[in-house]
Amino acid sequence: MYHVILLKSRTDFARARWEAAEDVVDHEGVAYSLRAGPRQPLPTDHAWDEVAVYAPDEISEEEFQDWYASLRPQVEELRLKY
């Protein structure tokens, strides 16, 4: 299983658990591409599955980096060490 984070905007995201981490997926009618991961987090107080981060296919890498940084304080999976 994978912990999946879908970055929907600079201020909104969704979490999911998927059995596979495809390169491109459709979620709620939007095409998302895999932008980070899947990566295995270092151990914490509990076990983690690999984490995969997706963003809308149409946004640039610069926008993705901006959204990732904006959401990092809210999303534990984005703050994990790998």
Secondary structure, DSSP 8 states (H G I E B T S, - for coil): -EEEEEE-SSS-EEEEEES---SEEEETTEEEEEEEEEE-----SS---EEEEEEETTS-HHHHHHHHHHHTTT-HHHH---
